[in-house]
């Protein structure tokens, strides 16, 4: 006997239908077999694959680590930033989820088109500002009436952090980020059409005893030219790096100036202890080197050349006859 197993969707729908009394189990199963239609919301068009979303996750995990180090040094307090999620949603939905009064940093990312939006929770923003001004990092939520000095200090802090964004994205594309605008009311900000798909990277942020979220909104228009670079094939392929002529020249010069030991043995032999003890002046020790055979020149104790002895400018010298070639080591 073969048992029939219901799927989780069938179970959920079955429980819902039975509890409401709309239909029984057999009718429900028959209807699902006849037509399997998946509901698609065109307002939430998925323009990025899971593979591409994972690539963006990797990039911003690195960005979160860089920001943690940067803000720890700037604020001189405990900072922990980590990626909470990476989602693709309509721009309108993102704007609705943002508090009415918050801190918004708008970056241009030349040579890419469009702009990137960084939304910083007021708790985090004022915790940062309090540390910059010498406080303990406590948060005072009064973002709606920032003074000019507070605005300047806060924008300068996020402007300095641009280098971290540039470094994190360098594995994907070379960008030149610029902080173009600093805003506190999202209603005054319209970067793209309301139904445009954007990628939202949410960062869990803790600064001292204050915690909150930093959201990075990346419109599709920004990522469109580099979508192929987000594929797993791009990340796994080995790219041949261009040689830096200046670095190559310096490396070559340093290698050429390295000191190596060069020596030639005139010959060698073996004698007994008894012979050694009875050696006297004018005794002759015969070597195992024939006078008509070339000597060996060693470089750092590695035999490299056949040579013949001689004299050059009143110094004992050797003249290279040929290079020694070992089996299988023609390039040595």
Rosetta blueprint (number, residue, H / E / L):
1 X L
2 X L
3 X L
4 X L
5 X L
6 X L
7 X L
8 X H
9 X H
10 X H
11 X H
12 X H
13 X H
14 X H
15 X H
16 X H
17 X H
18 X H
19 X H
20 X H
21 X L
22 X L
23 X L
24 X L
25 X H
26 X H
27 X H
28 X H
29 X H
30 X H
31 X H
32 X H
33 X H
34 X H
35 X L
36 X L
37 X L
38 X L
39 X L
40 X L
41 X L
42 X H
43 X H
44 X H
45 X L
46 X L
47 X L
48 X L
49 X L
50 X H
51 X H
52 X H
53 X H
54 X H
55 X H
56 X H
57 X H
58 X H
59 X H
60 X H
61 X H
62 X H
63 X H
64 X H
65 X H
66 X H
67 X H
68 X H
69 X H
70 X H
71 X H
72 X H
73 X H
74 X H
75 X H
76 X L
77 X L
78 X L
79 X E
80 X E
81 X E
82 X E
83 X E
84 X E
85 X E
86 X E
87 X E
88 X E
89 X E
90 X E
91 X H
92 X H
93 X H
94 X H
95 X H
96 X H
97 X H
98 X L
99 X L
100 X L
101 X L
102 X L
103 X E
104 X E
105 X E
106 X E
107 X E
108 X E
109 X E
110 X E
111 X L
112 X L
113 X L
114 X L
115 X E
116 X E
117 X E
118 X E
119 X E
120 X E
121 X L
122 X H
123 X H
124 X H
125 X H
126 X H
127 X H
128 X H
129 X H
130 X H
131 X H
132 X H
133 X L
134 X L
135 X L
136 X L
137 X L
138 X L
139 X L
140 X L
141 X L
142 X L
143 X H
144 X H
145 X H
146 X L
147 X L
148 X H
149 X H
150 X H
151 X H
152 X H
153 X H
154 X H
155 X H
156 X H
157 X H
158 X H
159 X H
160 X H
161 X L
162 X H
163 X H
164 X H
165 X H
166 X H
167 X H
168 X H
169 X H
170 X L
171 X L
172 X L
173 X L
174 X L
175 X L
176 X E
177 X E
178 X E
179 X E
180 X E
181 X E
182 X E
183 X E
184 X L
185 X L
186 X H
187 X H
188 X H
189 X L
190 X L
191 X L
192 X L
193 X L
194 X L
195 X L
196 X L
197 X E
198 X E
199 X E
200 X E
201 X E
202 X E
203 X E
204 X E
205 X E
206 X E
207 X E
208 X L
209 X L
210 X E
211 X E
212 X E
213 X E
214 X E
215 X E
216 X E
217 X E
218 X E
219 X E
220 X H
221 X H
222 X H
223 X H
224 X H
225 X H
226 X H
227 X H
228 X H
229 X H
230 X H
231 X L
232 X H
233 X H
234 X H
235 X H
236 X H
237 X L
238 X L
239 X L
240 X L
241 X L
242 X L
243 X L
244 X L
245 X H
246 X H
247 X H
248 X H
249 X H
250 X H
251 X H
252 X H
253 X H
254 X H
255 X H
256 X H
257 X L
258 X L
259 X L
260 X L
261 X L
262 X E
263 X E
264 X E
265 X E
266 X L
267 X L
268 X L
269 X L
270 X L
271 X L
272 X L
273 X H
274 X H
275 X H
276 X H
277 X H
278 X L
279 X L
280 X L
281 X L
282 X L
283 X L
284 X L
285 X L
286 X L
287 X L
288 X L
289 X L
290 X L
291 X L
292 X L
293 X L
294 X L
295 X E
296 X E
297 X E
298 X E
299 X E
300 X L
301 X L
302 X E
303 X E
304 X E
305 X E
306 X E
307 X E
308 X E
309 X E
310 X E
311 X E
312 X E
313 X L
314 X L
315 X E
316 X E
317 X E
318 X E
319 X E
320 X E
321 X E
322 X E
323 X E
324 X L
325 X L
326 X E
327 X L
328 X L
329 X E
330 X L
331 X L
332 X L
